[in-house]
Every structure is written in C-alpha cells, then in structure tokens.
Amino acid sequence: MPLPPPSAALRSASGAQWLLHLQIGGTELLLGEQDRDAEGDGQTWQVRGGLPEIEVTEAIRQAGDTSTSASLSLSLILPLEVASIPGGISGCPAELSRWVPGTDLSARRVILRGRVRDPEWGEAGEPVAFTIEDQPWQRSTTLPTSRQRVDGTTWPDSILDLQEAHLGAAYPLVFGRPGALSDGSRASATPARWVWHHPLTGGAYTEFTGLILLIAGHHVSAERVYLICDEHPQAWRAPVFNGVDGRGQPVAFVPWYATISGTEEPYGYDPGGTYTSSLLDFDGATTYGLGHRGSLPDGTTVSALTTDSAQPAFWVAWDDEESFAHGGITEGGQLVREAGAVLGWILRRMGGVDAGSVAAAAPFLRGFRLDFGIYSSADLWEVVQAHLVPVLPISITSGPDGLRLAVWRWDAAAAEAVAELEAGPEVERVSAVAEDSGSVCNRFRLQFSRAARTSRYTEEARLDGDPYDVDDPDHEPSEVCRRSAARYGETEELLLQSDVLYDRATARLVLRHLAAARALPRLRVRYLVAERLAAQLRPGAVVALTDARLGWSRRVWLVEEVIVRSGTVEIGLICSAS
C-alpha cells in the first residue's frame, strides 16, 4: 500500500526541527532548517539553515539481529571550505537531533551520534556529501589480553619448568559456574594452564616442590573446583587460591599446598615462600591437591603427576557443592551469571554502551543463567554474536548513546506498554496487516553442557506439542507448539547447540522463548504517529494499540522499526498471531 501524505493534524503536531552538530577541527557548526539563534551552555549559538529533508531509520528485523545501526546520508553546502581543512572532515564527530526552537539546546532529543564517513566534496559552494554512522561493535576489544599469558614475565619459573606447548597459553576468563550438570555430576568446562611444574628427584619417586595450575585470569568467588584429566575423568575436588602473577595481574589458581609457613591466610600467594601439605583439609572438607601421590578415594591413580615430568592436560568444572553463588567473575559482590549481568560486563568493556538500555533489559532476562569461559584471545563482539545472542531473546543495535540492548518480549501485557496508542488524527495506519507464516516452527531441540575434554554436548532439552512423558525427562510439552502443529502440521525440528549453557532450567527457558517467537505466524503493520507521542518508541518497545476499525482494544505489539521524519514518526509493529 503506498504511503499517504501525513494528515494536517500529524504535520502540525510538532514544532521540532532537525539540528545537525558537526565538530570539524576546532570549529563547531550547528546546521538547521532555518537561520536562527539558539541558547545552550550559557551562550548563544548561530544555527545556519540549509538542512535538506531528513529521514532516519532504526530497526531490528528479528530477534538475534546484531548488525543494524542508524545511519544518515546527506548532501548539503557547508559554510566552510573543506579543501582548506587539515586532514579533511572524515571521522569528525556528528550529532543529529530534534529541537524545538526557543527551547534550550539541552532539551533536544538526540536521534543519531556518529562520525562523518566517506565524504565527497569540491570547491567552496559545492555540495558536500557524506554519511553519519556509528558502529561501536567495530571497535575491537579482545580478551584475554596479550599480557594475560603464561610466559617468563607472568610466571618466571615457567620458562625452565614447562614444556614448550604450555608457554603462551591464554588465561581463561570464566563466567558463572560452567561444568556443573543438572544431575549433580560435572563436565570439563574450561582448561587449566600449567604455570609451575618443578620436579625434585629423590627416592623411588620424582616429587615436586612446585605444582600450580592457573584456572582464571582474574579473581574468582569459587573456593573449590573439580579438576578433570584423561586419567581421572570423574574429577576430584581441589582448593582455589586468589593471587597475582608476575605482572601483578589478578589470577586464580590451584596449588599443591594449603598453607604458607608462618601465615594463617591461605589466599596470599608468595612465590618465594615455603609451602607444605599435599593432602588438604580445606574448611573442614578433605581435598586432594595436585601433589597427592597414590590412590584417590575411588581407587584411581594419577601417576603422571608424581612419577615423571609429564604435564598432562587438565580441565576445570566450576562446581562448588556448598553454594550456587560461587564461581567465576564477580561484580559488586555478585556472581556474574544472569544474562543481563554478563551482557553488561561484556558491553561495558567494549565501550560505547547505552547503560540505561542494559539496566532496563536485565529484569526481563532474569532466569537466563550463562556459564562459559573464554580461553583463547577472542573479540568480545564476536563472542556476543556467536554465543549469547542465539540463546537469548535480544537484539543489539547502535543508538545515540552507544550499543543498545532490546528484549523481544513476546509475552508482554498491555499494562507494561511504554505508550498507549489509539488510531485517530495523530495515529494513522499506513499499511495493511501482513501475516508471515514462513518462519513457523513447532519442534525445538537444544544440546548444551559441552565437555571441553571430549568436545561433546552431554545434555539436551526438547520442546514440542507432544504430550508429557514421565519417562522422558529431556522433553517438555508446549501448548503453543501443540496449537501450531494442529494448524500447520509438525515442522522440521530446529536444532541449536550452545557452549554457554550448563543449567537445564535455562535451557528450557530458551526453548520456551523460541516457541513464543516462532510457533505461530507473526503479524506486521505500520502506523504514522505524531512526533510528540513517539518519545518512547524505540525498537523493542512494548505498545498497547487500540484501533476500533480493526477490532483491537489495547492489543500488545512490539516496535520493530522507527523512521523519524520532520513532524512524524513511522513505526513498524510486530506481534505473534493468537
């Protein structure tokens, strides 16, 4: 359906105008639709007219989209000669906003922040063409850093003691409690790194004065972990110490000792100290350290640690039997495990994040527990794209305040809407209602709890329209999938595999949200909305829409797309068909 012109009511509903702020070298330019003065920061600014018609689109097409950004291409005559500017204008900061003339500039509504890209220009008086865009995910942030590696600076003895294969290994970065399985057993989740393996030959055995496995490149809340190797895949319990490496960087490690002579505090690591004990009594619990020789409680022997200089591969299961609050990274005294906390931690380290959107999203992500490690240098944005977004009902876009987190709330109620819209003079439908059944799916399977030692997924969860079966604990019936199968027939099973999930309740929550999004067709419709009504309408926002001509009374929709024009805002809405 062709887009009709806005009604008179829509055109006159806003007194706002476009305002473009450019910082070019030491010059600040304010460009608007008309020549006028503006007050801001205690001074008077000259706004130069000449801005053309502008249209800015912000959209998230589907859950999982992580590449959409707002951008603007312009062609206009600048009140300066680009050729005379040292370095040109490429990369100059730019801000586009909506501003009501007569109000202070601080009251403007920012639509887009970014930098000038790909300018084209000629002599003075010729139009200058350029794009304003910001893609914060392109600012690479890699963790662990190049300094967080096993080498002669971080662990001076490693050069002499370690086999070459262990040198240069990255410190693991650990979130949550990876490795703790639903049935109480455990899987090898993250690798441990040998940093000290010093033998002292004597007697019938080769004994060791230094055995240290680094398990994290940061301090952790876990007091115990389980160590797994090929000779003992069932794991044994070991104490955890927080300390620092040779660069002064915080680390967590498992030693062969429990106490340092003359010291009551076992967490203060002194590489020059004398350490004792290989069979540990840690907080009243018998614990076997790396230096234990002979049989473990189940009769298994780990001879490689005590009879020669072998440095076998070890993996860690972050399973503290005493407390679910213990594990890897903490922030503010809390384990970073809930999806909102994990995303916030990662996005903040990438920089340029809309902190308000992350805080607002966190309550709606409660119950999604993420457990995983990053143990080779990885771009954080790639980690988010490849591992977090596929299992969470989110999209991440670029907004005026940086990376913005939007939650797809298919189960939202009308009372939770950020805006109440009613079709009328200021809310006009401009499209037919389109029904999309092409992505319908009603059978889902998720494989999770990956064992790093074997590269296999040890658990799975399934959700579909089949009835409950007491003999199949991996299966969960779904009413929406049952209705979908009755209407469209059973679809091909959608299989997901996740390296960041070990919690069965979370796995089931992932499948329920997928069913809410995919089991029934999606409806789409577009409306023109007066600008004064659209301040809260961002992609992902919940709205309650009343349209008497279509028989809708406060029907719940999610905003999928926002197009800002002079005086009007066009919104694309989406919901699941009932």
N, C-alpha and C positions, 0 to 999 in steps of 0.2 A: 504494500500500500504506500503510495507516495506521501512524503511528509508535507502536511498542510502548513501554511504560514501560521505563526502564533496569533492567537486572538488578541484583540486590543487590550483586554484585561491582563494577559500574560506580558505583553510588550510594555505596559506601563507599570507593572507591579514592582519594578526595581529601579532605583536611582543609581545603582552602581555602574562603574565604568572600569575598563581594563587599565591596568597600570603596569608598565614594564620597567624594572630597575636593572640597569647594567652598570657594572664596575669595570671600566676599561682603563687600565693603567692607574693613574691617580685621579681619574675623572669619574664621577658618578652621574649617570644620566637617568632621569625619570621621564618616561615617554608615556603619553596617554592618548585619549581620543580627541582631546581639545587642549589648546593652550590655557593654562590656569596656574594659580599658586596653590600650594598645599603646605599645611603645617605638620611638623613632625620632629621629634627630638629637640624641641625648643627652638627650632629655626624654621624659616620659610624656604620652601623648595620651589623651583620653577619646573612645572610639568609641561613638556613640549608635546604638542599634538602631532598627529600623523599616523597613529597606530591603525593598521588595517582591521578588517573583520577577523575575529579570532575564534577558534573552536578548539577546545582541549578535551581529550578523551582519556578516561581512566577506566580500565576494565579488567575483570578476572573472568575468563571464559568458563572455567571449570575448576573444581577442587583439585589442587595439586599444581596449578599454574604458578610458575616461579620466574617468569620472564617478562611479564607485562610491565611496562613503565609508561608514565605520562610523558609526552614529548610535544614539541611545537615547532613547526617550520614557519619562518617569517621572511618577508621581503619588504624592506622599508628604507627610507632615506634617513641616515643618521646625521645629526648636527655636528659632525666632525669628519675629518679626512682619514679613512682607515689606513691609507698608504703611509701616512706620517707617524703612525703609532708603532713604537719599537716592539717587535715581537708579534704584531698584529692583534686581533681580537679573539683568536681561537683559545678556548679554555677560560675566557673571562666569566666570572660569576654572573648569573642572571636570575631574576625572580619575577614571576608573573602573578599578579594578584587582582582581586576585585575590590574596588574602593569607591565609597560614596563621597563625592565632592562635598567639601565643607566639614567633613569629619577629620579627626587627627589620623595621620598615616598609620599609627599603631593599631587602629581599628580595622585595617584592611584584612581581607581574607585571602591568604596565600593559596594559590592553586598549583603552582609548579616552582620548584627550585632546581637549578642545574647549572650547566656551563654551556657556553657557546661552542657548537660543533660545526665543522665543515663550512666555514664562511666563504662566500663568493662576493667580490667587490671590484670596483673600478675606480675612476677618478671621483673627485668631490662632486656631489649632486646626483650620482648614480645610485640606484637602489642597492642595498646590501642584503644578501640572502644568507640565512644561517638557520641552524636548528638548536633548540634548547632541550637538553636531555640530561638526565642523571640516572645512571645505573650503578647503584652502590655495590651490587654483588660483583662488579668487575674490579673492585679494589681488593686484590687478592690478600687473604690472611691465611697463612699456613701454620698449622700446629701439628705435632710438636715442632719447636723452632730448631734451627741448625745448632744451637747451643745445648739443646736437650738431647745429647747423645753420649754414648759410652766411649770415652777416649781418655788420653793421658792427662787431660786437664780436669775433666769432671771426676775421674777416678784414676789417680796417678799409678796405682799398682796394676791397673788393667793391662797396660802395655806389656808387662812382664808375665802376668798370670793367665791371661785369656787367650784362647785360640783366636786366630785371625777372623773367623766367621762371626765372632761376637762383638768385635770392635766396630764402632759406627752405628750400632743399633739405636733406634729412636726410643725415647722414654714413652711408655704408654700414658694416654690420657683417658681416665676412667669415669664414666657417668653411671650413677645408680648402683645396682648390685648384679652385674652380669654374671651368669653362670648358675644362679640359684634356680632350680627347676621346680615345677609345680608339685611333684610327688615327694619332695624333700631330698632328692638326690641332687647332683650338681654336674655341670658340664664345663669343659675347659673353655673359658671365655676370652681371656687376654693373655698375651705372652709375658713371661717374666724374663728379665735381662740379667745375665751374669755380669757383675761388675767387679767381683773379687773372688778368686778361686785359687788360694795359695796353699800348696801342699807342704807338709813337713814329714819326711820319710823317717820311720823309726819302727822297730819291732816287726811284727808279722804283717802289719798293715801300713798303708800310706795314710797318715792322719792329716788334718787340716787345721791351720790357725786362722784362716780367713775364708769363709763361705758366705757370700752375700748375693742375694737375688733382688734386683730392683723391680718393683711391681707397679710404680706410678711416678710420673714426673711432677708430682705435687703432693701435698699432704692429704691424707685421707681420714675418714672417720672410722673405718674398719679397724677393729682391734685384733681380729683374726681373719685369715683367709684359708682356703684349701688349695694345696699345690697338687698338680697332676703331672705325671710324666708317663712315658711309654711303659716303664717297669711297674708303675703303680697307678693305673688309670682311675682307680676308685677314689683317689685323693686322700691326703692327710692334712690335719689341721696345723697351722703354723702362726706364730705371733707376728704382728706388724709393728714396725717402728717408723716414726716420722723423723726426718733429719734433713741434712743438706748435703749436696755434693761438693766437689772441689771448687766450683764456681759460686758456691753459696746459694744454689738453686734448691728450692724445697723438693724433697723426694720422699717416697715411702718404700720400705724395703723389708725383706725377711732375712734375718741373720741366723747364725747357728748358735748364738748366745742369747742369754736373757738379761744379764746384769753386767754392768761395768764395775770393776773393783773400786770400792770406796764411794760408790754412788747409789743412792736409793732410786733415782728416777731412771727407768729403763729406756725412755724415749730420746734421751740426749745422746746422739751418736758422736763419739770421739775416735777418729781413725787412729790416733796414737795410743789409745787406751788398751788395757788388758782385759779380755772378756772371758767368761767362764760359763760352763754348763752347756750340754747338748740335749739333755732330756729336760724339758721345761715344765715348770708348774706355773702357768700364767693365769693370774686372777683365780687361782683355785682349780683350774682346769688343766689336766695333763695334756701337754702339747709336745709334739715331736719336731725338733728343729732340724735344719739341714745336716748337722753333723752327727745325727743319731746313727750308730752303727749296729747292724744286725736286723732282727725281725721287727716289723711294725706290728701293731696289735692283732692284725688279721693274719699274721704269719708271712706276709710279703716282705722280701728283702729289697733294698735299694743299694746294691753293691757298687754301682758306678760312682757313688759319691765318696766312697771311703777306701777303695782298693786301688785306684789308679787316678790319673789326671783327667779323666773324661769329664766333659762339661755338657751333660745332657740337656735337651730342651725341656723347659718347664712352662706350664700354663697355670693360670690362676682362676679359681672360681670364687667370686666375691660373695660368699655365703657366710654371714655371721649368724649363727644359730641363736644368739642371745637377743638380737634386736634388728628389726627391719629398718631402723633409722640409720644403720651403719652401712658404709660402702665407700664410694669414691669421693668425688669432688663435693665440697660443702660450700655454702654461701649464706652468710648471716646465721651460722649455726645449724642450717637445714641441709639435708642431703639433696643435691641437685638431681632429681629423678623425675618429678612430674614434668610433662611435656612443656608446659608454659615456662617453668624454671630453666629447662635445658635450652629451649629456643632463645630465651632472654640472655642466658650466659653466652651462647654462641654468637648471636646477633650483635651484642654489645662489643664483642672482640673484633667483629668485622668493621665496626664503626658505622656511623650514619644510620642509626636505627630510631624509628618512631617509638620511643619508650612508652608513650601513652597507649598505643595500639597493642603492644605486648602485654602491658598490665591489664588492659581491658579483656584480652583474649584468654588470659591464664585461667580464670574461673570456669570457662567453658571447655577447657582441656583437662580439667581435673579428672583423675581416674586413668589417664593415659600415662603409664609408667614406662620410661625408656631406660634400658640397661645396655650399655655398649662401651667399647673402647676404641680410641683412635691410636694406633700404634705404629704407624708409618706416616711420614710427612704428608699431610693432606690439606687441600684447600677447603676451608670451612664451608664456603658456599656450596661446593660440590658434595660435601657431607650432608648438608641440609637437603639438597635436591635429590640425591640418590637414596638416602636412607630415612629421613624424617618425614618429608612431605608425603611420600607414598602411603604411610600408615596413619596419617593424621588428617582430620577434616579441615585443612587450612589451605590458603593461598598466600603467597608473599609477593607484594608488589612494591614499587617505588612510589613514594608520596612526597609531598613538600617537606616533610620532616624526616625523611630517610626511609629505610626499609620498613614497610608496614605489614603487620600481620592481620589477616582477616580469617575468621572462623565461619565455615559453612554450617549454619545452624538449621538443619532441615526439620528439627523438632521444636523450633521456637514457637511460643504462644503470642497472641496478639498483645497481651499485657507487657511483653518485653520489647515491643517495637520502639524504635528511636523516633519515628514520625508516624502520625496519623494522616493519611491522605484520603480525600474524598473527591471523586470526579465532579467537575464543575468548572466555573470560569477560570480557576487557577490550576486545575489539574485536568489535562486533556489527553485522552487516549489517542495515539497516533499510529497504531498498528493493530492488525488482527491478533487474536490469541493463537499462538502456534503450539502444537503438541508434538514433541520429539520423543519417539519410542525407539530410536535407532540404537541407543546405548543401554536398553533394558537388560538386566542380568538378575537372576534369582538363585544362583548357586555359587557359593564362595568357599574357598579353602585357603588357609594361611599356614605356612610352615615357618616355625620360629625356633628359638633356643638353639642357636648354632654352636656346635662344638668346634673350636678353632683347631684342636689337635687332629681331628678327622675330617674337617670341612663338611660336616653333615648336620642337617637340622634334626633335632632329636624329638620335637613335639609338633603337633599340628592341631588346628581347630577348623571346624566346618560349620557352615550355616546355610540352611536352605528351607524349603517348605515341607520337608518330610516330617512326620510325627516324631515325638520324643522317643528315644530308645534307651532304656536304662542300661543296656549292655554296651553302649557306645558313648563313653564319656567325652570323646572328642567332638561330638555332634551337638548342635543347638538348633532347635526348630525356630522358625521365624514366621509370624503371621503375615507380614507384608510380602515375604517371599512366597508363601502359600497362595495369597491372592494373585500375585504376579504370575505364578505358574498356571493357575486356573484360567487366567485371561490370555496369556501369551504362550503357554506351554513351557516346559522346562528348558532353560537355556544351557549353553555350554558353560562348564564350570570355570570361574575366574580364579586362577591360582596366583597367590602372592607368596613371596619369600622375604623374610625380614631378618637382618643381622642386628637389630636394635631392640628386639623384644625377647624377654625370658619369662614374663609374667602372663599366666593364662587368662586372668581377668582382663588384662589389657588387650590380649589377642582377640577375645570375644567382643570387646568394645569396638575394636577396629572393624570387625565384620558387621556389627550392627549398624555402624555409621555408613559403611559401604552399601548395605542393603537399603537404608533410608534414602541414599542418594541415587541408587541405580535400579531398585526393584520395580519402580513404577515410572511411567513417562514423565518428562519434565514439560511444564508449561512456561511459555515466554510471552511477554507483552511489553510494549513501550508506551511511556507517557511523557508529555511535556509538563513541567512543574514550574511555577513561578519561583524565581530565584530566592525570594525571602523564605520559602518553605523548604529549601533544599540544603540548608547549612549542615545537617547531619547525614545527608545522603552520600555515603561513600560505599564503594564496592564491599559487599559482605554485610551491609547494614540490614537490619530487620525492619520492615514497614508493614503497617496494617492498612489495607486498601479497601475502601468502600466505593463500589460502582454499581448503582442501582440498575442501570441498563443491562448489566451482565449478571445481576442477581448476587453480587458479592457484598457482604457486610463484614468489614474488618478482616478480610481474608489476609493471611500472612504470606508475605513474599520476601525474597532476598534480593538486594540490589546487585546486579551483575555488571552493569556498565553505567557510567555517568559521563555525559557530554555537556560541558559548560559553554554556553554562548552568551552573547550580550542580552541580559534580561531574562533568559530562560535557561532551564536545565532539563535535558532529556535523560531519562533513566530507563534502562533495560532491567526488567524484573524477571525472576525465575522462581518456580516452586515445583514441588513434586505433586503430580496429579493424585487425587484421592481415589 
